[in-house]
Amino acid sequence: MEIIKLGLDELKPYEKNAKRHTDEQIQHIINSIERFGMNDPIGIWGEKNVIVEGHGRLMAAKKLGMEKVPVIHLDHLTDEQRRAYALAHNRTAELSEWDDVVKELELQGIKEIDMSRFGFDPT
C-alpha cells in the first residue's frame, strides 16, 4: 500500500461511523501528533475518499490546523468488507489488554516525555 497525502477537505467522514471520540481522547491524539508526528495514515475508500478508519486522527488534524494528512487507499475492499473492517479495526483495539508489569517497566524508562499527555497515569 502506498501512503499519500491528501487535503483535509478531500476526505469524507463516514456518516455511519460507530466509534465516538471524546474531547479528551482527541486531545491525546493531538498531543501524540505534536510530539511524534502523524505516523498512522488514515484509511480511506472509494472515489469520494470515505474514511474507513481514522476519524479521530482527522478530528485532531483539523484542530491542529493541518492542511494535509497521510492516507492509504483501501479500495481493494468491497463495500461489505469496508464496513466489516471499520468495526473489526476498532473492536480488536478494544479487546487487547495491557501487560501491566511490562507497561510499568516501559513507563519507568521514559524520563523526558510526559506520558500523561497520552492518557497514562503519572503515578
Phi, psi and chi 1 to 4 in degrees:
 res  aa     phi    psi   chi1   chi2   chi3   chi4
   1 MET       -  139.6  -78.4 -177.1 -103.4      -
   2 GLU   -98.4  131.8  179.3 -176.3    2.0      -
   3 ILE   -90.4  126.3  -62.1  172.6      -      -
   4 ILE  -126.2  170.4   61.7  170.8      -      -
   5 LYS  -112.8  135.0  -73.5 -164.4  169.7 -170.1
   6 LEU  -127.4  154.8  -70.1 -179.8      -      -
   7 GLY   -69.9  148.4      -      -      -      -
   8 LEU   -57.9  -33.9  -59.5 -175.6      -      -
   9 ASP   -73.1   -9.7   59.3  -20.2      -      -
  10 GLU   -88.1   -9.7  -63.6  178.2   76.3      -
  11 LEU   -99.5  143.7  -54.7  179.2      -      -
  12 LYS  -120.1  113.1 -178.8 -179.7  178.0 -170.5
  13 PRO   -59.7  143.6  -24.2   34.8      -      -
  14 TYR   -75.5  121.5 -179.1   48.0      -      -
  15 GLU   -66.6  -18.2   67.0  -88.2   -0.8      -
  16 LYS  -106.8   25.5  -65.8 -178.0 -178.0  174.7
  17 ASN   -59.2  122.0  179.7   32.1      -      -
  18 ALA   -84.9  -10.3      -      -      -      -
  19 LYS   -94.0  131.9 -169.0   73.1  172.8 -178.3
  20 ARG  -106.2  146.4  -57.8  -74.5  179.4 -122.5
  21 HIS  -122.6  125.7  -61.4  -78.5      -      -
  22 THR   -78.6  161.0   65.2      -      -      -
  23 ASP   -59.2  -38.3  -69.5  -19.4      -      -
  24 GLU   -63.3  -43.7 -179.1 -179.3   22.3      -
  25 GLN   -64.3  -43.3 -178.1 -168.4   23.6      -
  26 ILE   -60.6  -38.5  -62.6  -57.0      -      -
  27 GLN   -63.9  -38.6 -172.3   57.9   54.1      -
  28 HIS   -62.8  -39.7  -67.9  -41.0      -      -
  29 ILE   -65.4  -43.4  -63.4  169.9      -      -
  30 ILE   -57.5  -47.9  -71.2  169.3      -      -
  31 ASN   -59.2  -41.0  -65.7  -16.8      -      -
  32 SER   -65.5  -45.4  178.4      -      -      -
  33 ILE   -62.6  -43.2  -67.9  170.6      -      -
  34 GLU   -62.2  -39.7  -73.0  177.8  -30.4      -
  35 ARG   -82.1  -39.9 -178.3   67.1  170.6   97.3
  36 PHE  -116.8  -11.8  -52.6  111.6      -      -
  37 GLY    93.9  170.5      -      -      -      -
  38 MET   -91.8   92.6 -173.3  138.6  177.5      -
  39 ASN   -99.5    4.3  -61.4  -45.1      -      -
  40 ASP  -127.9  100.5 -167.5    4.2      -      -
  41 PRO   -64.5  153.3    8.0   -9.1      -      -
  42 ILE   -81.9  132.9  -64.9  171.6      -      -
  43 GLY   -86.0  123.7      -      -      -      -
  44 ILE  -124.7  163.0   58.5  173.2      -      -
  45 TRP  -144.4  139.4 -178.2   83.2      -      -
  46 GLY    80.0  175.5      -      -      -      -
  47 GLU   -65.5  -25.8  -67.6  177.6    6.6      -
  48 LYS   -90.0    2.4  -66.5 -177.5 -179.7  178.2
  49 ASN    56.0   49.0  -62.0  -34.1      -      -
  50 VAL   -70.4  132.6  174.8      -      -      -
  51 ILE   -73.1  126.4  -63.4  174.7      -      -
  52 VAL   -92.8  -46.8  176.5      -      -      -
  53 GLU  -147.1  135.2   53.8   89.9    8.4      -
  54 GLY   124.1   18.6      -      -      -      -
  55 HIS   -59.5  -40.1  -71.4   83.7      -      -
  56 GLY   -63.9  -40.6      -      -      -      -
  57 ARG   -65.4  -37.3  -78.7  166.4  -77.4  172.3
  58 LEU   -63.6  -44.8  176.0   64.9      -      -
  59 MET   -60.1  -42.6  -65.8  166.2   71.1      -
  60 ALA   -65.4  -43.3      -      -      -      -
  61 ALA   -60.8  -39.6      -      -      -      -
  62 LYS   -63.1  -44.8  -76.0 -179.5  177.4 -179.3
  63 LYS   -65.5  -29.4  -72.8 -168.7  173.9 -161.1
  64 LEU   -80.3   -8.7  -75.4  166.7      -      -
  65 GLY    75.4   21.6      -      -      -      -
  66 MET   -67.4  147.2  -63.2  173.1   73.3      -
  67 GLU   -94.6  -36.4  -66.6 -179.4   17.8      -
  68 LYS  -132.8  154.3  -68.0 -173.0  173.2 -168.5
  69 VAL  -135.6  153.8  -68.6      -      -      -
  70 PRO   -73.7  139.3   23.2  -28.5      -      -
  71 VAL  -137.7  158.6  -59.4      -      -      -
  72 ILE  -127.5  139.8   54.0  170.9      -      -
  73 HIS   -83.7  132.4  -79.8  -85.1      -      -
  74 LEU  -111.2   38.0  -58.3  173.3      -      -
  75 ASP   -70.9   -8.8  -65.6  -21.2      -      -
  76 HIS   -73.2  -12.2   62.5  -77.1      -      -
  77 LEU   -86.0  143.2  -59.0  174.5      -      -
  78 THR   -75.2  171.4   66.0      -      -      -
  79 ASP   -59.9  -42.9 -176.1   52.0      -      -
  80 GLU   -64.9  -41.6 -178.7  178.4   24.1      -
  81 GLN   -64.0  -38.6  -71.1  171.7  -27.1      -
  82 ARG   -60.0  -45.9  171.0 -166.1   61.0   83.3
  83 ARG   -63.8  -44.7  -68.1  167.7 -174.3 -111.0
  84 ALA   -65.3  -42.3      -      -      -      -
  85 TYR   -63.6  -41.5  174.4   66.4      -      -
  86 ALA   -57.6  -44.2      -      -      -      -
  87 LEU   -70.0  -45.7  -66.2  171.1      -      -
  88 ALA   -63.8  -40.3      -      -      -      -
  89 HIS   -58.0  -45.9  177.4   80.5      -      -
  90 ASN   -73.7  -38.1  -74.8  -56.4      -      -
  91 ARG   -67.2  -41.8 -174.1   65.8  171.0  152.6
  92 THR   -62.9  -33.9   54.5      -      -      -
  93 ALA   -67.8  -37.8      -      -      -      -
  94 GLU   -65.0  -35.0  -78.1  178.7  -10.8      -
  95 LEU   -82.0  -12.5  -65.5  173.1      -      -
  96 SER   -75.5  155.3   66.1      -      -      -
  97 GLU  -124.7  155.3  -65.9 -178.9   12.3      -
  98 TRP   -83.0  143.7  -71.1  101.1      -      -
  99 ASP   -88.4   99.8  179.4  -37.7      -      -
 100 ASP   -60.0  -34.5  -70.6  -31.4      -      -
 101 VAL   -66.1  -48.8  172.4      -      -      -
 102 VAL   -65.9  -41.8  173.8      -      -      -
 103 LYS   -58.6  -46.6  178.1 -177.6   73.1  173.0
 104 GLU   -63.8  -39.6  -70.2  -53.8  -44.4      -
 105 LEU   -62.5  -41.8  -71.5  171.5      -      -
 106 GLU   -64.7  -44.1  -75.0  -66.4  -68.9      -
 107 LEU   -62.5  -37.2  -73.0  168.9      -      -
 108 GLN   -64.5  -27.8  -71.3  173.0   14.4      -
 109 GLY   -83.1   -4.7      -      -      -      -
 110 ILE  -102.9  107.2  -61.1  170.2      -      -
 111 LYS  -103.4  -32.8  -55.9  -67.8 -174.9 -162.0
 112 GLU  -103.3    0.8  -63.8 -177.9   23.5      -
 113 ILE  -118.4  126.8  -61.9  171.3      -      -
 114 ASP   -77.7   99.5  179.0    3.0      -      -
 115 MET   -73.6  -12.6  -65.2  -58.2  -71.3      -
 116 SER   -66.6  -20.9   67.8      -      -      -
 117 ARG   -67.6  -11.5  -63.6 -167.8   65.5 -147.4
 118 PHE  -118.0   15.2  -46.6  109.5      -      -
 119 GLY    95.2    9.0      -      -      -      -
 120 PHE   -92.0  140.6  -70.4   91.8      -      -
 121 ASP   -74.2  124.3 -175.3   -4.8      -      -
 122 PRO   -71.7   -9.8   23.9  -30.0      -      -
 123 THR   -82.0      -   55.9      -      -      -
